[in-house]
């Protein structure tokens, strides 16, 4: 199994210089136009930090790191910027600063103590999560294992360590799945992996629909997209029952590899299409964390898993396919495949599962990356409450969403050029909106949100602007796990 795990977390309230850890990470704020040395003076016993500040060597800018050896420990001072300012920006600064400090030692120390005493409770929680995320290394397929860090100590006992650990585990799982090479997680292997992984958790059931069942039950979108590969598609349903009532259903686009089909992709981007399953990977991460925490919610995760490649049995441009709900879709472009498999899953969630609400994550369109870049996902919904709550969680976690329009006039594009009911692609402009309107048609009036995560979900275009708690090498960062967990947790508590 690919599944890697974050460092373990323990509370340690003794003298930091007496712990088993040989490294200490200390967040340092700016204050009054300078560096706030008051809150970190305990660690600066040899006054090396003070000297560095006086010389202008260290200014506590976000992500700036200064190291010194104190009483036989490597002390890593991580700049986190101003203490005052926009609450959510301060949280993000803390995440980035602490992550930068952790990244600098993750390959050199087995244990580190993360000092959180100078932070408020929310910032301390976010700092711990960022530290765990920054420790991630995708080494399953590398002969050389560089990550050494296995334990993080924290110096206060009011941090929800269990939640932070479960959240980090969910992100790690999402990253592992999204970044796995296609031969490692074919639809059938992914289904087997999910069954094995979730068998250890209470109140979780995994149901896998194989190709024959998908054909029999009329999942025309999933069947046709996956038909060209010898590795046939699966629909993976992960059901967590933590409460009574209708389920909140999460749907993740799970294209194990997307060649574009007959409309074959060209250029460098095809190399990264292993991460076209990032939406499904995120759904797995959320379900894992929610089940580990025993959240009082009824959740279903749906992963339509396919490989989209050309062959003699591939679906073709101008084919008309029948979706699960009976909609006839004409195929204009076989590279607009994600909306077909997700559309089937949305209709199933709306009608067969009678979901209370449906949230979909999909690396759906290049158009959203052109519009918003590689760090921001597009949020499409007509449900105002759902929009506001998802945006709240976006601010809280730093996983960026931007509300996009659901323009009714553009619905004409779906029907104006087809001899079927709708066509899967039909315009060079407004492509992200087109995809969202296509998916909305299958929600059958249920509260519905579509997150187009093609930028931050895949991660490969972020490069130097990516936050330091994202993985290196252009790997998918597990975008959306923290955001949706925050939303679900607040929903359970009644604050959402």
Buried (B, 14 or more C-beta within 10 A) or exposed (E): EBBBBBBEBEEBEEEBBEBEBBBBBBBBBBBEEEBBBEBBEBBBBEBBBBEBBEEEEBBBBBBBBBBBEBEEBBBBBBBBBBBEEEEBBBBBBBBBBBBBBBBBBBEEBEBBBBBBBBBEEEBBBBBBBBBBBBBBBBEBEEEEEEBBBBBBBBBBEEBBBEBBBBBBBBBBBBBBBBBBEBEBBBBBBBBBBBBEBBEEBEEBBBEBBBBEEBBEBBBBBBBBBBBBBEBBBBBBBBBBBBBEEEBBBBBBBBBBBBBBBBBEBEEEBBEBBBBBBBBBBBBBBBBBBBBBBBBEBBBBBBBBBBBBBBEEEBBEBEBBBBBBBEBBBBBBBBBBBBBBBBBBBBBBBBBEBEBBBBBBBBBBBBBBBEBBBBBBBBBBBEBEEBBEBBBBBBBBBBBBBBBBEBEEEBBEBBEEBBEBBBBBBBBEEBBBBBBBBBBBBBBBEBBBBBBBBBBBBBBBBBEEEBBBBBBEEBBBBBBBBBBBBBBBBBBBEEEB
